[in-house]
Structure formats: C-alpha cells, structure tokens
Amino acid sequence: MEASAATAVRSKTITVEVNGVEYEREVEARRLLIHFLRDDLDLTGSHIGCDTGNCGACSVLYDGLVVKSCMMLAVQADGAKVETVEGLADGNELTDLQRSFTAHHALQCGYCTPGMLMSATALLREKPHPTEDEIRKAIQGNLCRCTGYVNIVEAIRAVSQ
C-alpha cells in the first residue's frame, strides 16, 4: 500500500451556519450531513427515510438550494449556510406555510413533512406565486406515502395567493 493512501484524511474541522447559528465541529470525512445535523447538532426534524436520495425526507436548504442531506458529506457544508425545518418557525410562531399544511391537512404521518416544507420554502422564496405545475415540480423529489399530494399542493397554493 502506498504511503499516500495510508495518510488519507479521516476527519476535518468544519464551520457551518445552521439556522442562523454558527457551529465549529470536527467531523469524520465520511460523515453524512444528515447524521451531522441529527446526531451532532441534535436537529432531528430532518428525517432519514431511504439513505439513497430517493424520498426527500432529509431535504434541507444549503445556501438556499434544496439538497438531500443523506447524499452530501458534512465536510462539503464547510463555510455554508444550512437551514433545517427547525429554522422555519420563529420560536413558537409557525410560518404561514406550516400553518397552511395544518389547515389543509397536508400531512398525515408527518414523515415527509420536513422535506416537503423545505422544498416548498425554497420554491416560494424564488417564486412567491407559482403555478400548480411549478409547485408539483418543486416537490417532485419528495415522496409521500399518505396524502396523495393533493392537500400538499393546495397548502402551498394557499400560501402563494
């Protein structure tokens, strides 16, 4: 075995802003962002659904863009701003979007809800008045096994009008 392979980086100190709070942590080079958020920062709102990037339950905003945190290494977030579902509400005051999800029965088991909220938040920030097709496209990377999406789309539409 070559010396260079034996001296591979095993951990790195990163600085990342999560929900407006800056954290500096040493993380293993192979640690996924979802595990960093849930296990190291105790932000358990983002869910681990598939570990393959298919379900979207782990979706967060990374410098404003929706990413699946099970498909990203924590070291890649060094210097970035990450937003999780915990960062949406202002204390106990829910956002209009969160209230709309409740009012329109856009959640049942709630497992996909954090990812849906993050995808919808990114959409509404970029396009405050999206069409139904744009809403459906924005949430297409998030799987829901309970609602059939109709109420989720209605909840997002209600906030955008």
Backbone as a ProteinNet text record, in pm:
[ID]
protein_1_A
[PRIMARY]
MEASAATAVRSKTITVEVNGVEYEREVEARRLLIHFLRDDLDLTGSHIGCDTGNCGACSVLYDGLVVKSCMMLAVQADGAKVETVEGLADGNELTDLQRSFTAHHALQCGYCTPGMLMSATALLREKPHPTEDEIRKAIQGNLCRCTGYVNIVEAIRAVSQ
[TERTIARY]
84.5	0	89	55.7	132.5	112.4	210.7	204.1	90.2	62.8	-42.3	-179.4	-205.6	-334.1	-347.3	-236.1	-238.4	-257.8	-230	-241.7	-366.6	-467	-591.9	-652.8	-720.2	-784.5	-898.8	-896.8	-1000.4	-1101.9	-1060.4	-1152.8	-1107.8	-1200.8	-1173.3	-1258.6	-1203.7	-1281	-1355.7	-1486.1	-1568.1	-1637.6	-1670	-1751.9	-1872.3	-1989.9	-2113.1	-2218	-2294.7	-2404.7	-2532.6	-2597.2	-2720.8	-2830.1	-2932.5	-3045.9	-2999.7	-2899.3	-2851.6	-2749.8	-2714.1	-2615.7	-2491.1	-2374.2	-2250.4	-2195.1	-2158.1	-2101.2	-1964	-1871.9	-1741.7	-1726.3	-1709.9	-1702.1	-1599.8	-1539.1	-1455.6	-1545.7	-1542.7	-1626.5	-1542.3	-1585.6	-1521.6	-1543.9	-1445.5	-1454.9	-1571.5	-1612	-1719.4	-1857.5	-1867.4	-1994.6	-2091.7	-2213.2	-2315.3	-2371.6	-2414.9	-2471.3	-2592.7	-2678.5	-2796.8	-2756.6	-2652.4	-2607.6	-2541.9	-2470.4	-2412.7	-2524.8	-2628.3	-2738.5	-2813.1	-2846.6	-2927.3	-2846.5	-2729.3	-2654.1	-2560.6	-2496	-2400.1	-2468	-2566.3	-2632.4	-2768.9	-2815.9	-2944.4	-3062.1	-3050.7	-3158.6	-3224.4	-3323.7	-3382.1	-3507.6	-3536.3	-3653.4	-3640.5	-3522.6	-3500	-3494.4	-3565.8	-3576.5	-3487	-3447.9	-3372.8	-3474.7	-3498.2	-3600.5	-3546.7	-3445.1	-3402.6	-3250.9	-3176.4	-3029.4	-2983.3	-3072.8	-3036	-3072.9	-3128.9	-3165.3	-3296.9	-3374.6	-3499.9	-3620.6	-3625.7	-3751.2	-3762.6	-3652.3	-3656.9	-3688.4	-3705.8	-3738.2	-3626.1	-3505.5	-3389.1	-3356.4	-3443.3	-3414.8	-3393.2	-3289.1	-3255.7	-3219.1	-3205.5	-3157.7	-3010.1	-2933.2	-2787.9	-2757	-2721.1	-2702.3	-2822.8	-2941.8	-3066.5	-3118.5	-3040.1	-3081.1	-3125.3	-3226.7	-3272.7	-3171.3	-3124.6	-3036.8	-3087.2	-3056.1	-3088.9	-2966	-2982.2	-2867	-2813.2	-2883.1	-2828.2	-2733.6	-2726.1	-2641.5	-2523.5	-2501.1	-2397.2	-2313.6	-2184.8	-2096.4	-2098.2	-2085.3	-2082.6	-1966.6	-1851.4	-1736.1	-1765.9	-1860.1	-1897.5	-1973.1	-2026.5	-2101.2	-2009.8	-1880.7	-1786.4	-1800.4	-1831	-1845.3	-1983.8	-2075.2	-2208.3	-2310.8	-2427.3	-2543.9	-2644.7	-2683.6	-2778.9	-2902.8	-3018.7	-3145.6	-3218.1	-3265.7	-3344.7	-3486.7	-3575.3	-3713.4	-3724	-3631.8	-3633.7	-3612.3	-3548.7	-3520.1	-3632.7	-3740.4	-3850.1	-3930.9	-3974.7	-4059.2	-3977.3	-4044.6	-3982.9	-4025.4	-3943.4	-3982.3	-4099.9	-4208.9	-4330.4	-4424.7	-4387.2	-4470.7	-4440.9	-4535.3	-4517.7	-4524.2	-4462.8	-4471.7	-4609.4	-4643.8	-4770.5	-4777.6	-4666.1	-4662.9	-4690.9	-4630.4	-4654.9	-4801.1	-4855.4	-4997	-5087.1	-5051.2	-5129.7	-5126.2	-5013	-5005.5	-5105.1	-5115.6	-5210.7	-5354.3	-5381.1	-5518	-5568.9	-5480.4	-5521	-5499.4	-5471	-5449.3	-5345.4	-5234.7	-5129	-5027.3	-5060.8	-4972.8	-5057.4	-5007.7	-5076.1	-4975.1	-4888.7	-4790.5	-4682.2	-4659.6	-4563.6	-4420	-4393.8	-4255	-4194.5	-4271.5	-4220.4	-4229.8	-4304.7	-4337.4	-4216.5	-4110.7	-3995.8	-3935.9	-3920.2	-3866.3	-3959.4	-4089.9	-4189	-4184.3	-4177.8	-4172.4	-4047.3	-3934.6	-3811.1	-3814.5	-3866.5	-3877.9	-3974.7	-4086.8	-4185.5	-4131.4	-4056.6	-3995.6	-3901.8	-3817.4	-3724.7	-3801.2	-3906	-3987.3	-4048.2	-4112.5	-4182.9	-4087.7	-3966.2	-3867	-3825.6	-3812.9	-3772	-3887.6	-4005	-4122.4	-4242.9	-4275.5	-4382.7	-4521.8	-4544.6	-4676	-4661.8	-4621.6	-4601.2	-4732.1	-4725	-4839.9	-4846.9	-4958.8	-4970	-4861.8	-4832.8	-4727.5	-4591.5	-4562.7	-4435.8	-4427.9	-4540	-4543.8	-4515.6	-4583.5	-4564.6	-4421	-4362.4	-4223.3	-4129.4	-4156.1	-4068.9	-4069.1	-4181.7	-4188.9	-4171.5	-4138.9	-4130.5	-4020.9	-3923.8	-3818.1	-3852.1	-3975.8	-4021.3	-4135.4	-4117.2	-4219.6	-4308.6	-4438.9	-4536.7	-4617.6	-4625.7	-4698.5	-4839.3	-4877.2	-5006	-5108.1	-5067.7	-5166.8	-5204.3	-5123.7	-5154.8	-5122.9	-5059.7	-5007.2	-5110.6	-5236.6	-5337.6	-5340.1	-5347.5	-5354.7	-5223.9	-5112.6	-4982.7	-4977.6	-5017.6	-5020.3	-5115.8	-5232.6	-5329.8	-5273.8	-5202.5	-5143.7	-5041.2	-4961.8	-4860.6	-4928.5	-5028.4	-5103.2	-5169.6	-5227.5	-5297.5	-5203.3	-5080.9	-4983.4	-4937.1	-4937.9	-4884.6	-4985.3	-5109	-5211.1	-5232.7
-118	0	124.3	221.1	343.6	429.3	510.9	598.2	698.6	748.1	848.6	792.7	668.5	607.3	587.8	559.2	536.4	665.8	780	908.2	984.6	913.4	977	1056.2	1163.9	1248	1169.8	1160.8	1086.5	1179.6	1300.7	1398	1538.3	1632.2	1771	1860.4	1973.7	2072.1	2158.6	2167.2	2248.9	2358.2	2464.6	2572.1	2585	2572.9	2577.8	2655.3	2736.3	2808.6	2729	2689.9	2613.1	2690.3	2725.9	2801.4	2927.7	2994.2	3120.9	3110	2989	2967.9	2905.5	2962.2	2909.1	2799.6	2688.6	2574.8	2543.3	2509.2	2459	2322	2221.3	2084.3	2006.5	1909.2	1814.9	1698.5	1665.4	1557.7	1458.6	1333.9	1233.4	1270.8	1245.9	1280.5	1209.4	1094.9	1016.7	1041.5	1130.5	1154.2	1228.7	1176.8	1241.2	1363.2	1460.7	1583.1	1551.8	1460.1	1426.8	1376.5	1295.7	1244.1	1354.1	1444.6	1559.7	1644	1672.6	1754.8	1685.6	1560.9	1488.3	1448.8	1391.7	1334.4	1433.4	1518.8	1612.9	1740.6	1789.7	1915.6	1894.7	1771.7	1736.4	1805.2	1824	1879.1	1761.8	1704.1	1578.7	1597.4	1719.8	1744	1683.2	1687.3	1623.2	1473.8	1398.3	1254.7	1175.3	1059.8	965.2	865.1	868.5	781.5	668.7	695.9	594	579.4	680.6	681.3	666.8	689.9	678.7	802.5	904.1	1026.6	1019.7	915.7	899.3	962.9	966.8	1004.3	1152.6	1221.8	1364.4	1400.1	1301.4	1330.4	1406.6	1397.4	1462.5	1597.6	1647.5	1771.4	1889.9	1965.8	2089.4	2193.4	2316.8	2421.1	2442.6	2437.7	2454.3	2578.1	2685.1	2814.1	2846.6	2815.9	2849.4	2745.9	2644.5	2541.3	2415.4	2348.5	2224.2	2114.4	2048	1932	1819.7	1699.8	1583.9	1556.4	1577	1572.4	1431.8	1329.3	1193.7	1167	1261.4	1245.6	1342.2	1405.1	1507.1	1482.5	1497	1483.5	1611.6	1596.6	1713.5	1806.4	1751.4	1836.5	1925	1886	1969	2094.1	2094.1	2209.2	2311.4	2285.9	2379.2	2517.2	2618	2754.8	2787.5	2692.5	2712.5	2753.6	2793.4	2820.3	2710.7	2640.9	2531.8	2569.5	2542	2563.4	2430	2399.9	2279.7	2322.3	2226.4	2256.5	2328.2	2300.3	2368.3	2518.9	2561.3	2702.4	2780.7	2714.2	2785.4	2870.6	2812.4	2883.5	2987.1	3091.7	3194.2	3166.5	3088.9	3046.6	2951.5	2985.6	2904	2949.2	3053.4	3109.2	3039.6	2957.7	2886.3	2981.9	2941.2	3019.8	3001.6	3088.9	3074.5	2938.1	2893.2	2764.3	2649.7	2653.1	2548.9	2548.6	2665.9	2674.8	2624.1	2652.8	2608.3	2456.1	2394.2	2247.8	2188.7	2251.2	2203.2	2228.2	2348.8	2385.3	2303.1	2264.2	2190	2038.7	1995.2	1851.6	1794.6	1867.3	1829.5	1734.8	1682.4	1584.6	1481.3	1362.1	1257	1196.8	1110	1053	1155.7	1250.8	1358.1	1327	1206.6	1170.3	1251.3	1278.1	1353.4	1504.5	1546.1	1687.2	1780	1747.7	1839.5	1863.7	1757.5	1772.7	1850.4	1824.1	1898.3	2046.6	2076.6	2216.6	2287.2	2217.6	2280.4	2303.4	2206.1	2224	2336.1	2341	2447.2	2583.3	2588.6	2715.1	2769.1	2682.7	2725.4	2775.9	2704.3	2747	2883.9	2902	3027.8	3145.8	3121.2	3228.6	3272.7	3175.2	3205	3256.7	3200.9	3233.6	3240	3358.7	3371.3	3329.2	3329.7	3294.4	3187	3067	2961.5	2903.9	2848.5	2776.1	2638.2	2569.7	2434	2343.6	2357.5	2276	2304.2	2430.4	2465.9	2410	2409.7	2350.9	2201.4	2135.2	1990.7	1956.6	2037.8	2014.2	2035.2	2136.8	2167.8	2058	1988.1	1883.4	1743	1732.8	1600.8	1512.5	1568.3	1488.3	1442.5	1466.7	1428.7	1328.6	1212.7	1109.7	1116.5	1106.4	1098	972.3	890.4	765	773.8	890.2	901.6	989.2	1107.8	1208.4	1208.1	1153.9	1161.4	1297.3	1386.2	1515.5	1624.8	1592.5	1694	1800.7	1759.4	1856	1931.6	1868.1	1935.6	2048.2	2018.3	2120.4	2232.9	2197.7	2300.2	2388.7	2330.4	2408.4	2508.7	2466.7	2556.6	2664.2	2625.3	2722.5	2828.4	2786.2	2880.1	2987.7	2950.9	3048.6	3142	3092.8	3172.5	3269.3	3265	3351.6	3478.3
0	0	0	-82.6	-90.7	33.6	65.3	182.7	170.9	50	33.4	68.2	37.2	70.2	220.9	287	431.9	509.8	448.8	518	474.9	431.5	388.2	504.5	470.4	571.1	634.7	767.2	838.7	902.6	934.2	991.8	954.8	970.8	935.9	1024.8	1063.4	1137.6	1037	1056.1	967.1	1047	977.7	1033	941.5	1000.6	922.4	1001.5	930.4	993.5	970.2	1078.5	1069.1	1141.1	1067.6	1122.2	1193.6	1136.5	1190.4	1302.5	1341.9	1448.3	1387	1418.1	1363.4	1454.2	1391.8	1463	1405.7	1493.9	1452	1515.1	1431.1	1479.4	1397.5	1462.3	1389.6	1349.7	1222.3	1171.5	1092.6	1095.2	1011	864.9	783.1	641.2	573	623	559.7	620.2	718	787.5	696	685.2	603	674.9	597.2	654.2	741.9	700.6	780.9	919.2	927.8	1057.9	1140.9	1076.5	1146.4	1208	1130	1179.1	1293.1	1273.6	1372.8	1496.4	1476.4	1587.9	1656.5	1579	1638.6	1686.7	1611.5	1647.2	1711.7	1719.9	1779.8	1710.3	1579.7	1498.3	1427.2	1490.3	1444	1358.3	1318.5	1234.7	1097.4	1039.1	909.8	933.2	851.1	872.7	779.3	824	741.7	689.7	559.5	504	420	340.8	246.2	235	270.9	256.7	111.6	17.7	-123.5	-204.1	-139.5	-208.7	-282.6	-259.9	-333.4	-267.2	-134.4	-68.5	-33.3	-9.7	20.5	163.8	252.3	392.4	462.4	409.7	470.1	405.4	320.4	246.7	339.5	309.3	380.2	274.8	318.6	227.6	253.6	147.5	151	67.4	135	66.6	-21.6	30.2	-37.1	-134	-163.7	-257.9	-183.1	-233.8	-172.5	-203.1	-97.7	-114.2	-24.8	-63.6	18.9	105.1	233.7	324	344.6	296.3	302.5	185.9	93.6	-24.5	-23.7	90.2	100	224.6	210.9	325.6	408.5	537.5	626	591.1	551.7	518.3	398	314.1	199.6	243.3	363.8	415	482.1	484.4	545.5	481.1	562.3	514.6	459.7	463.2	404.9	510.1	460.5	544.6	516.3	621.7	610.2	689.5	631.2	701.1	710	830.1	851.8	887.9	898.8	931.9	1066.8	1158.3	1288.5	1274.5	1166.9	1145.6	1081.7	1043.1	976.3	1072.7	1182.4	1278.4	1354.5	1397.3	1480.1	1624.2	1693.9	1827.5	1817.2	1883.1	1875.8	1765.3	1693	1586.7	1454.1	1407.6	1282.3	1164.3	1054.5	931.6	870.1	776.1	703.8	635.9	581.5	513	610.8	727	826.5	871.6	893.4	931.9	819.1	696.3	582	568.4	597.8	594.3	694.2	810.7	911.5	865.8	820.4	780.6	663.1	572.3	452.6	467.4	587	612.6	516.4	503.7	410.1	472.2	587.3	649.3	719.7	721.2	796.5	893.2	846.2	938.6	971.5	882	906.3	869.4	822.2	795	680.1	576.8	461.8	483.5	583.5	601.3	608.3	684	686.7	547.9	470.1	335.1	244.3	255.3	176.4	211.2	341	384.5	332.7	334	287.2	136.2	61.6	-83.6	-117.2	-46.7	-70.2	-29.2	78.7	122.8	16.4	-37.5	-142.7	-264	-303	-417.5	-393.2	-278.7	-251.2	-236.1	-192.8	-185.7	-325.8	-414.6	-552.3	-635.9	-613.2	-693.8	-600.5	-549.4	-449.9	-497.5	-628.8	-682	-790.4	-752.2	-852.3	-902.9	-1021.3	-1076.2	-1010.8	-1031.2	-977.3	-1035.3	-1162.7	-1224.6	-1160.9	-1132	-1068.2	-926.3	-855.4	-721	-729.4	-819.7	-833.8	-872.9	-958.2	-997.4	-878.7	-796.7	-682.8	-577.7	-563.2	-460.7	-517.8	-644.8	-707.3	-649	-582.1	-519.7	-379.3	-336.9	-203.1	-215.1	-157.8	-162.5	-39.5	-63.2	44.3	21.3	122	108.3	167.3	219.3	288.8	216.1	170.2	130.8	-16.1	-102.6	-244.5	-303.7	-230.6	-275.7	-296.6	-313.1	-343	-233.9	-109.5	0.4	19.3	-11.8	-3.1	-106.2	-228.3	-334	-295.7	-242.9	-200.9	-89.1	3.7	114	61.8	-31.5	-90.1	-174.5	-252.9	-334.1	-247.6	-135.9	-47.5	4.5	34.4	84.9	-27.3	-149	-259.5	-318.7	-272.8	-332.7	-253
[MASK]
+++++++++++++++++++++++++++++++++++++++++++++++++++++++++++++++++++++++++++++++++++++++++++++++++++++++++++++++++++++++++++++++++++++++++++++++++++++++++++++++++

